[in-house]
Amino acid sequence: MSGESVLIVEDEGDIRDLLSYNLGREGYRITSVASGEEALARLDSDRFDLVLLDLMLPGIDGLSVCRKLKSSAKTEDVAVVMLTAKGEEPDIVAGLNLGADDYITKPFSLKVLLTRIRAVLRRTQAVESDSGRPEDREQTVAIHDLLIHPGRHQVLCNNKPVELTSTEFRVLRLLAGKPGWVFTRQQILDGVHGSNYAITDRAVDVQIVGLRKKLGPSAKYIETVRGVGYRFKE
């Protein structure tokens, strides 16, 4: 049995009950709410390992909930899986750029949903278990004026912290981990999200744009290889 706590944010009662029942059977501790306002109140008072978040909500929408969640030091490490009927790429990219860990489009397969949730929780717990260990110092990437610490999920640029979403952090870590190596867009998607991720590789361009903006002058180290992909300057 899993035991992790999951907050389900879904305004459709039938879907909310379906998710609560099936995730409960898997051993997760379930709390369910029907609106973004209720979700934010719960997140303020209780600790969750993962939020299963519908984007189309009455009142405060799912993207706004995700933005507030990821901008708070109290909840920024909570995993987020978006659940949405909106399969358009801009909505998916917007959620990922806000820091969401994965997404599922409606109608969905329960088997796929449970597999994605388990994968996200494993990835989140791996980061948490690594933090604070002495051997993490060996994993730190120091290149040019950047210091990338995987265990702490921290990036320093000229000794100043750079606030990145989890997706942006993984993209930067992937590129900087092999300076000079050219990654195709699909390789970046596979390296950051895993294979069989249902999003087009054009989404990588959007994530690179956001990453470059946050890196400021250090953005020059992320080079575009026309017709192929991206590389980090040696």
C-alpha positions as CSV (number, residue, x, y, z in Angstrom):
1,M,0.0,0.0,0.0
2,S,1.2,3.4,-0.9
3,G,0.1,5.7,1.9
4,E,0.9,9.0,0.2
5,S,-1.6,11.8,0.5
6,V,-3.4,13.0,-2.6
7,L,-5.6,16.0,-3.0
8,I,-8.1,15.6,-5.9
9,V,-9.4,18.9,-7.3
10,E,-12.3,18.1,-9.7
11,D,-15.7,19.9,-10.0
12,E,-17.5,17.0,-11.7
13,G,-18.9,14.8,-8.9
14,D,-18.9,11.5,-10.8
15,I,-15.2,11.9,-11.9
16,R,-14.2,13.0,-8.4
17,D,-15.9,9.9,-6.9
18,L,-14.3,7.6,-9.5
19,L,-10.9,9.0,-8.8
20,S,-11.3,8.9,-5.0
21,Y,-12.5,5.3,-5.1
22,N,-9.7,4.0,-7.4
23,L,-6.8,5.9,-5.8
24,G,-8.1,4.9,-2.4
25,R,-8.0,1.2,-3.5
26,E,-4.3,1.8,-4.3
27,G,-3.6,2.8,-0.8
28,Y,-3.4,6.6,-1.2
29,R,-4.9,8.8,1.5
30,I,-7.5,10.9,-0.4
31,T,-8.9,14.3,0.1
32,S,-11.2,15.7,-2.6
33,V,-12.6,19.1,-3.3
34,A,-14.7,20.7,-6.0
35,S,-13.1,24.1,-6.5
36,G,-9.9,26.0,-6.7
37,E,-10.8,28.0,-3.6
38,E,-11.3,24.8,-1.6
39,A,-8.0,23.4,-2.9
40,L,-6.0,26.5,-1.8
41,A,-7.6,26.4,1.6
42,R,-6.7,22.7,2.0
43,L,-3.2,23.3,0.8
44,D,-2.8,26.0,3.4
45,S,-3.9,23.8,6.3
46,D,-2.8,20.3,5.3
47,R,0.3,18.6,3.8
48,F,-0.1,16.7,0.5
49,D,2.3,14.6,-1.5
50,L,0.5,15.2,-4.8
51,V,-2.3,17.3,-6.2
52,L,-4.5,15.8,-9.0
53,L,-5.7,19.1,-10.5
54,D,-8.4,19.7,-13.1
55,L,-7.8,22.8,-15.1
56,M,-11.4,23.7,-15.9
57,L,-12.7,24.7,-12.5
58,P,-15.4,27.2,-11.4
59,G,-14.0,30.4,-9.9
60,I,-10.2,30.0,-9.6
61,D,-9.1,27.8,-12.5
62,G,-6.5,25.1,-12.3
63,L,-3.6,27.0,-13.8
64,S,-4.1,29.7,-11.2
65,V,-4.1,27.1,-8.4
66,C,-0.9,25.6,-9.8
67,R,0.7,29.1,-10.0
68,K,-0.2,29.9,-6.4
69,L,0.9,26.5,-5.2
70,K,4.3,26.6,-6.9
71,S,5.0,30.2,-5.9
72,S,4.6,29.4,-2.2
73,A,7.6,28.1,-0.2
74,K,5.2,26.0,1.8
75,T,3.8,24.1,-1.2
76,E,6.3,24.5,-4.0
77,D,7.6,20.9,-3.6
78,V,4.1,19.3,-3.8
79,A,3.8,17.2,-7.0
80,V,1.1,18.3,-9.5
81,V,-0.6,16.2,-12.1
82,M,-3.0,18.2,-14.3
83,L,-6.2,16.5,-15.3
84,T,-7.9,18.3,-18.2
85,A,-10.2,18.0,-21.2
86,K,-8.1,20.7,-22.9
87,G,-5.6,18.8,-25.0
88,E,-4.3,21.9,-26.8
89,E,-0.6,22.3,-26.5
90,P,-0.6,25.9,-25.2
91,D,-2.6,24.9,-22.1
92,I,-0.4,21.9,-21.4
93,V,2.8,23.9,-21.9
94,A,1.5,26.7,-19.7
95,G,0.9,24.2,-16.9
96,L,4.3,22.5,-17.3
97,N,6.0,25.9,-17.3
98,L,4.3,26.8,-14.0
99,G,5.9,23.7,-12.5
100,A,3.3,20.9,-13.0
101,D,5.0,17.5,-13.2
102,D,2.7,15.7,-15.6
103,Y,-0.8,15.9,-17.2
104,I,-3.6,13.5,-18.2
105,T,-6.2,14.4,-20.8
106,K,-9.9,13.4,-20.5
107,P,-11.2,10.9,-21.3
108,F,-8.5,9.0,-19.5
109,S,-7.4,5.4,-18.7
110,L,-7.4,4.7,-15.0
111,K,-4.4,2.4,-15.6
112,V,-2.4,5.1,-17.3
113,L,-3.4,7.6,-14.7
114,L,-2.3,5.4,-11.8
115,T,1.0,4.7,-13.6
116,R,1.7,8.4,-14.2
117,I,0.9,9.2,-10.5
118,R,3.3,6.5,-9.3
119,A,6.0,7.7,-11.6
120,V,5.7,11.3,-10.5
121,L,5.7,10.3,-6.8
122,R,8.8,8.1,-7.3
123,R,10.6,11.0,-9.0
124,T,9.6,13.5,-6.3
125,Q,10.6,11.1,-3.5
126,A,14.0,10.4,-5.2
127,V,14.8,14.1,-5.2
128,E,13.8,14.4,-1.5
129,S,15.8,11.3,-0.4
130,D,18.9,12.6,-2.2
131,S,18.9,16.0,-0.6
132,G,21.3,16.6,2.3
133,R,23.5,13.6,1.6
134,P,27.3,14.2,1.5
135,E,27.5,12.4,-1.9
136,D,25.2,15.0,-3.4
137,R,28.2,17.4,-3.6
138,E,29.6,15.1,-6.2
139,Q,26.5,15.5,-8.3
140,T,26.6,19.3,-8.3
141,V,27.3,20.7,-11.8
142,A,29.6,23.8,-11.8
143,I,30.0,25.3,-15.2
144,H,30.7,28.8,-16.4
145,D,29.0,31.1,-13.8
146,L,26.3,28.5,-12.9
147,L,26.1,26.1,-10.0
148,I,23.4,23.4,-10.3
149,H,22.6,21.3,-7.2
150,P,20.2,18.4,-8.0
151,G,19.7,17.4,-4.4
152,R,18.7,20.8,-3.3
153,H,16.9,21.5,-6.6
154,Q,18.9,24.8,-6.6
155,V,20.5,26.9,-9.3
156,L,22.9,29.7,-8.5
157,C,24.0,32.2,-11.2
158,N,27.0,34.3,-10.1
159,N,26.1,33.1,-6.5
160,K,22.6,34.4,-6.8
161,P,19.6,32.0,-6.7
162,V,17.6,31.5,-9.9
163,E,14.0,30.5,-9.4
164,L,13.1,27.8,-11.9
165,T,10.1,25.5,-12.3
166,S,10.8,21.7,-11.9
167,T,10.6,21.3,-15.7
168,E,13.0,24.2,-16.3
169,F,15.4,22.8,-13.7
170,R,15.4,19.3,-15.3
171,V,16.0,20.8,-18.8
172,L,18.9,22.9,-17.6
173,R,20.4,20.0,-15.6
174,L,20.1,17.7,-18.7
175,L,21.9,20.2,-21.0
176,A,24.5,21.4,-18.6
177,G,25.3,17.8,-17.6
178,K,26.8,17.2,-21.0
179,P,28.2,20.4,-22.3
180,G,28.8,20.4,-26.0
181,W,26.4,17.5,-26.5
182,V,23.6,18.3,-28.9
183,F,20.2,17.1,-27.7
184,T,17.2,16.8,-30.1
185,R,13.9,18.2,-28.9
186,Q,12.6,14.6,-28.5
187,Q,15.7,13.6,-26.5
188,I,15.0,16.6,-24.1
189,L,11.4,15.5,-23.7
190,D,12.4,11.9,-23.0
191,G,15.1,13.0,-20.6
192,V,12.9,15.4,-18.7
193,H,9.5,13.6,-18.8
194,G,10.2,10.1,-19.8
195,S,9.4,8.3,-23.0
196,N,5.9,8.1,-24.5
197,Y,5.1,11.6,-23.2
198,A,2.1,12.9,-25.1
199,I,3.2,16.3,-26.1
200,T,4.8,17.6,-29.3
201,D,8.5,18.5,-29.3
202,R,7.6,22.2,-30.1
203,A,6.8,22.5,-26.4
204,V,10.6,22.3,-25.7
205,D,11.1,25.6,-27.6
206,V,8.6,27.3,-25.2
207,Q,10.4,25.9,-22.2
208,I,13.8,27.0,-23.5
209,V,12.5,30.5,-24.0
210,G,11.3,30.7,-20.4
211,L,14.6,29.2,-19.1
212,R,16.7,31.7,-21.1
213,K,14.6,34.6,-19.7
214,K,15.3,33.5,-16.1
215,L,19.0,32.9,-16.7
216,G,19.6,36.5,-18.0
217,P,23.1,36.9,-19.3
218,S,23.9,33.2,-18.7
219,A,21.2,32.3,-21.3
220,K,24.0,32.6,-23.9
221,Y,25.3,29.2,-22.8
222,I,22.2,27.5,-24.1
223,E,22.8,27.3,-27.9
224,T,20.3,26.5,-30.6
225,V,21.6,24.0,-33.2
226,R,19.4,24.8,-36.2
227,G,17.4,21.9,-37.4
228,V,18.5,19.6,-34.6
229,G,17.9,20.9,-31.1
230,Y,19.9,22.5,-28.3
231,R,23.3,22.2,-26.5
232,F,25.0,23.8,-23.5
233,K,28.2,25.7,-24.4
234,E,31.4,23.9,-23.4
